[in-house]
Amino acid sequence: MIKTQGLSKRYGATVAVDDISFTVAPGEVLGFLGPNGAGKTTTMRMIAGFITPSSGTVSVSGHDVLQDPVRAKACIGYMPEGAPSYGEMTVAEFLDFIADLRGLRGEQRSRRKSTVIERLALAPVADQVIETLSKGFRRRVGLAQALIHDPQVLILDEPTDGLDPNQKHEVRRLINDLSKDKIVIVSTHILEEVHAVCTRAVIISQGRLVADDTPRALEARSRYHNAVTLRFDSNAQFAAARRDLQALPEVQQVEADERAWVLTAVPKPGAIALPAISALVMNNQWPVAELHLESGRLDEVFRSITQAPAASQVRL
């Protein structure tokens, strides 16, 4: 388990992280979210032992990061933002270097090096100098060095930032595989990543923890929770449908995208509008190509939480 208690970091008068407490249990993939400058990377570095907290404690697998740093760090695989490495080394040389630092020897060293090279599909570039690699391969090398000692805990700072869609898919698939027997913390500002890999999300803003819940529970806070979205084949009945939807007693507001012929009916608090809307579609034979019930929009929840005045933010 990872446990932080009252974790804070100050730089003079500037408070980067303010009294953050949370735990992460085995099998969880925790998404660590926040706007730029919220304190995500600082918190990750304190958990990994790279930065000393101004106050508070961190323990990893029962080892206090400040009191027992060697044992705590032995449990952690850490990939910093940007996955820095030594560009003049080949991939194989860099992994040998990391294996030395991790104290791997003999058969265990050979087995772990082979395992990460295979798992991250690095064999084609094993003898290539790192500075000549694509961004996707460099990110894979960063993951390989974090995994080479088979840690109990993985801390990944922006693991897919800057990758193309195929590369993002591969990294997310790997994270899902690894989460079966590891604790994983993923710092990200990419909200789709939360849906793709996270079982839980912590949101911080201005250095403070402002939300801690499952992605689905956070979506349920959205004004679009139980909203109904309709995409029309044409604009033939688009305007009339918009008026009819707005007239429903269950509907608070109808949002329209006239270029895409899409209407979104936002329900009144506590109301369920889907049955009435389905009946309208059937009775009027609207040319609807798609109709779906929304679970909520995490981006809207994220904005409402992180843009609220600091004094009104509630720690959950």
ZIFEN-V13394 format. One record per residue. N is the residue number from 1. RES is the residue in three letters. PHI is phi in degrees with one decimal (none if undefined). BURIAL is # if it has 24 or more other C-alpha atoms within 12 Angstrom, else .. D_LAST is the distance of its C-alpha to the last C-alpha in whole Angstrom. Layout:
# ZIFEN-V13394
N_RES_PHI_BURIAL_D_LAST + N_RES_PHI_BURIAL_D_LAST
This chain:
# ZIFEN-V13394
1_MET_none_#_20 + 2_ILE_-103.1_#_18 + 3_LYS_-136.7_#_16 + 4_THR_-112.8_#_15 + 5_GLN_-137.2_#_14 + 6_GLY_59.6_._14 + 7_LEU_-72.2_#_15 + 8_SER_-140.1_#_17 + 9_LYS_-142.5_#_20 + 10_ARG_-122.2_._22 + 11_TYR_-118.8_._25 + 12_GLY_64.1_._27 + 13_ALA_-85.0_._26 + 14_THR_-88.7_._23 + 15_VAL_-99.8_#_20 + 16_ALA_-82.7_#_19 + 17_VAL_-135.3_#_16 + 18_ASP_-126.0_#_14 + 19_ASP_58.8_#_13 + 20_ILE_-93.5_#_11 + 21_SER_-134.4_#_10 + 22_PHE_-165.4_#_10 + 23_THR_-126.4_#_13 + 24_VAL_-131.9_#_15 + 25_ALA_-100.1_#_18 + 26_PRO_-55.1_#_22 + 27_GLY_90.4_#_22 + 28_GLU_-87.1_#_19 + 29_VAL_-113.8_#_19 + 30_LEU_-94.0_#_16 + 31_GLY_-86.4_#_16 + 32_PHE_-106.0_#_15 + 33_LEU_-115.3_#_15 + 34_GLY_170.0_#_15 + 35_PRO_-66.6_#_18 + 36_ASN_-56.6_._21 + 37_GLY_83.9_._21 + 38_ALA_-76.1_#_17 + 39_GLY_113.4_#_17 + 40_LYS_-60.4_#_17 + 41_THR_-64.9_#_21 + 42_THR_-60.7_#_20 + 43_THR_-63.5_#_18 + 44_MET_-60.6_#_20 + 45_ARG_-67.8_#_23 + 46_MET_-68.4_#_21 + 47_ILE_-63.4_#_20 + 48_ALA_-78.0_#_24 + 49_GLY_87.2_#_26 + 50_PHE_-86.0_._27 + 51_ILE_-127.8_#_25 + 52_THR_-85.8_#_25 + 53_PRO_-64.6_#_22 + 54_SER_-72.9_#_22 + 55_SER_-159.6_._20 + 56_GLY_95.1_#_18 + 57_THR_-132.7_#_19 + 58_VAL_-134.9_#_19 + 59_SER_-126.6_#_21 + 60_VAL_-126.3_#_22 + 61_SER_52.0_#_24 + 62_GLY_86.0_._25 + 63_HIS_-105.8_#_26 + 64_ASP_-70.4_#_25 + 65_VAL_-64.6_#_25 + 66_LEU_-85.8_#_26 + 67_GLN_-83.0_._29 + 68_ASP_-136.8_._30 + 69_PRO_-64.7_#_29 + 70_VAL_-65.6_._32 + 71_ARG_-67.1_._31 + 72_ALA_-62.3_#_27 + 73_LYS_-69.4_#_29 + 74_ALA_-66.2_#_31 + 75_CYS_-86.9_#_28 + 76_ILE_-110.5_#_27 + 77_GLY_-109.8_#_28 + 78_TYR_-124.5_#_27 + 79_MET_-114.4_#_28 + 80_PRO_-66.5_#_27 + 81_GLU_-57.8_#_27 + 82_GLY_86.2_#_31 + 83_ALA_47.6_#_32 + 84_PRO_-64.6_._34 + 85_SER_-154.2_#_37 + 86_TYR_-101.7_._41 + 87_GLY_-62.8_._43 + 88_GLU_-81.4_._46 + 89_MET_-85.1_._46 + 90_THR_-77.0_#_46 + 91_VAL_-58.8_#_43 + 92_ALA_-63.4_#_45 + 93_GLU_-64.6_#_46 + 94_PHE_-65.1_#_42 + 95_LEU_-68.0_#_41 + 96_ASP_-63.7_#_44 + 97_PHE_-61.4_._42 + 98_ILE_-65.8_#_39 + 99_ALA_-61.3_#_40 + 100_ASP_-61.7_._42 + 101_LEU_-61.9_._39 + 102_ARG_-84.5_#_38 + 103_GLY_75.6_._41 + 104_LEU_-79.6_._42 + 105_ARG_-137.2_._45 + 106_GLY_56.7_._48 + 107_GLU_-64.6_._47 + 108_GLN_-62.1_._44 + 109_ARG_-61.4_#_43 + 110_SER_-61.9_._46 + 111_ARG_-65.9_._44 + 112_ARG_-67.9_#_40 + 113_LYS_-63.4_#_42 + 114_SER_-63.5_#_43 + 115_THR_-64.1_._40 + 116_VAL_-71.2_#_38 + 117_ILE_-64.3_#_41 + 118_GLU_-69.4_._41 + 119_ARG_-65.1_#_38 + 120_LEU_-103.1_#_37 + 121_ALA_53.1_#_41 + 122_LEU_-98.1_#_42 + 123_ALA_-55.1_._45 + 124_PRO_-63.9_._47 + 125_VAL_-119.4_#_46 + 126_ALA_-57.7_#_46 + 127_ASP_-102.0_._49 + 128_GLN_-96.6_._48 + 129_VAL_-67.4_._47 + 130_ILE_-60.5_#_43 + 131_GLU_-66.6_._43 + 132_THR_-94.7_._45 + 133_LEU_-79.6_#_43 + 134_SER_-69.9_._41 + 135_LYS_-60.9_._37 + 136_GLY_-62.3_#_36 + 137_PHE_-69.5_#_38 + 138_ARG_-61.9_#_37 + 139_ARG_-66.4_#_33 + 140_ARG_-65.1_#_35 + 141_VAL_-63.2_#_37 + 142_GLY_-60.5_#_33 + 143_LEU_-69.0_#_32 + 144_ALA_-61.9_#_35 + 145_GLN_-67.4_#_35 + 146_ALA_-73.3_#_31 + 147_LEU_-100.0_#_32 + 148_ILE_-60.6_#_36 + 149_HIS_-96.7_#_35 + 150_ASP_52.9_#_33 + 151_PRO_-74.0_#_30 + 152_GLN_-76.1_#_27 + 153_VAL_-127.4_#_24 + 154_LEU_-117.0_#_25 + 155_ILE_-119.1_#_23 + 156_LEU_-120.5_#_24 + 157_ASP_-98.6_#_23 + 158_GLU_51.3_#_24 + 159_PRO_-67.7_#_26 + 160_THR_-115.6_#_28 + 161_ASP_-61.2_#_28 + 162_GLY_86.3_._31 + 163_LEU_-86.0_._33 + 164_ASP_-78.4_._35 + 165_PRO_-56.0_._33 + 166_ASN_-66.0_._36 + 167_GLN_-66.7_#_34 + 168_LYS_-60.5_#_31 + 169_HIS_-60.0_._31 + 170_GLU_-65.1_#_33 + 171_VAL_-65.5_#_30 + 172_ARG_-66.2_#_28 + 173_ARG_-62.3_._30 + 174_LEU_-64.5_#_30 + 175_ILE_-60.6_#_27 + 176_ASN_-61.5_#_26 + 177_ASP_-65.2_._30 + 178_LEU_-68.4_#_28 + 179_SER_-67.8_#_25 + 180_LYS_-65.0_._27 + 181_ASP_-134.8_._28 + 182_LYS_-139.3_#_25 + 183_ILE_-86.9_#_22 + 184_VAL_-126.0_#_21 + 185_ILE_-115.1_#_19 + 186_VAL_-119.1_#_20 + 187_SER_-87.5_#_19 + 188_THR_-156.6_#_20 + 189_HIS_-115.1_#_20 + 190_ILE_-95.2_#_22 + 191_LEU_-67.3_#_20 + 192_GLU_-64.0_._23 + 193_GLU_-65.9_#_22 + 194_VAL_-62.1_#_19 + 195_HIS_-65.0_#_21 + 196_ALA_-74.0_#_24 + 197_VAL_-131.8_#_22 + 198_CYS_-96.2_#_18 + 199_THR_-93.4_#_17 + 200_ARG_-155.4_#_13 + 201_ALA_-133.4_#_12 + 202_VAL_-111.4_#_10 + 203_ILE_-114.0_#_10 + 204_ILE_-119.2_#_11 + 205_SER_-145.3_#_13 + 206_GLN_52.9_#_15 + 207_GLY_82.0_#_14 + 208_ARG_-114.2_#_10 + 209_LEU_-76.6_#_7 + 210_VAL_-117.2_#_6 + 211_ALA_-160.5_#_5 + 212_ASP_-152.1_#_6 + 213_ASP_-164.5_#_9 + 214_THR_-74.0_#_12 + 215_PRO_-55.8_#_14 + 216_ARG_-65.8_._16 + 217_ALA_-67.2_._13 + 218_LEU_-66.3_#_12 + 219_GLU_-61.2_#_15 + 220_ALA_-65.8_._15 + 221_ARG_-79.5_#_13 + 222_SER_-70.2_#_16 + 223_ARG_-66.0_#_19 + 224_TYR_-91.3_#_22 + 225_HIS_-63.0_#_20 + 226_ASN_69.9_#_24 + 227_ALA_-68.7_#_25 + 228_VAL_-117.1_#_29 + 229_THR_-109.9_#_31 + 230_LEU_-122.6_#_34 + 231_ARG_-112.8_#_37 + 232_PHE_-92.9_#_40 + 233_ASP_-73.2_._44 + 234_SER_-150.5_._45 + 235_ASN_-96.8_._45 + 236_ALA_-58.6_._47 + 237_GLN_-118.3_#_45 + 238_PHE_-62.7_#_42 + 239_ALA_-65.8_._42 + 240_ALA_-65.3_._43 + 241_ALA_-63.9_#_40 + 242_ARG_-62.1_#_38 + 243_ARG_-65.8_._40 + 244_ASP_-65.8_#_40 + 245_LEU_-65.7_#_36 + 246_GLN_-64.7_#_35 + 247_ALA_-78.4_._37 + 248_LEU_-67.0_#_35 + 249_PRO_-65.7_._33 + 250_GLU_-81.7_#_30 + 251_VAL_-99.4_#_30 + 252_GLN_-87.2_#_28 + 253_GLN_-155.5_#_29 + 254_VAL_-118.1_#_31 + 255_GLU_-99.6_#_31 + 256_ALA_-124.6_#_34 + 257_ASP_-113.4_._35 + 258_GLU_-71.5_._39 + 259_ARG_-71.9_._40 + 260_ALA_-98.9_._38 + 261_TRP_57.3_#_39 + 262_VAL_-121.2_#_35 + 263_LEU_-118.5_#_34 + 264_THR_-122.9_#_30 + 265_ALA_-95.3_#_30 + 266_VAL_-90.0_#_26 + 267_PRO_-76.4_#_26 + 268_LYS_-69.1_._25 + 269_PRO_-51.7_._22 + 270_GLY_83.3_._22 + 271_ALA_-89.0_._26 + 272_ILE_-117.6_#_27 + 273_ALA_-99.2_#_30 + 274_LEU_-57.4_#_31 + 275_PRO_-58.4_._34 + 276_ALA_-66.3_._35 + 277_ILE_-69.2_#_35 + 278_SER_-60.3_#_37 + 279_ALA_-64.6_._40 + 280_LEU_-62.0_#_40 + 281_VAL_-60.9_#_41 + 282_MET_-68.1_._43 + 283_ASN_-67.6_._45 + 284_ASN_-96.2_._45 + 285_GLN_51.6_._46 + 286_TRP_-65.9_#_44 + 287_PRO_-78.1_#_44 + 288_VAL_-93.9_#_41 + 289_ALA_-85.5_._40 + 290_GLU_-152.9_._37 + 291_LEU_-141.4_#_34 + 292_HIS_-144.4_#_31 + 293_LEU_-92.4_#_28 + 294_GLU_-86.7_#_25 + 295_SER_-81.4_._21 + 296_GLY_132.2_#_20 + 297_ARG_-122.1_#_20 + 298_LEU_-64.0_#_17 + 299_ASP_-64.6_#_19 + 300_GLU_-69.8_._18 + 301_VAL_-64.2_#_14 + 302_PHE_-57.6_#_14 + 303_ARG_-64.4_#_17 + 304_SER_-66.1_#_15 + 305_ILE_-76.5_#_12 + 306_THR_-83.4_#_14 + 307_GLN_-96.2_._16 + 308_ALA_-69.1_._15 + 309_PRO_-57.3_._16 + 310_ALA_-54.4_._14 + 311_ALA_-67.4_._14 + 312_SER_-98.0_._12 + 313_GLN_-71.5_._9 + 314_VAL_-108.0_._6 + 315_ARG_-77.7_#_4 + 316_LEU_-110.5_._0
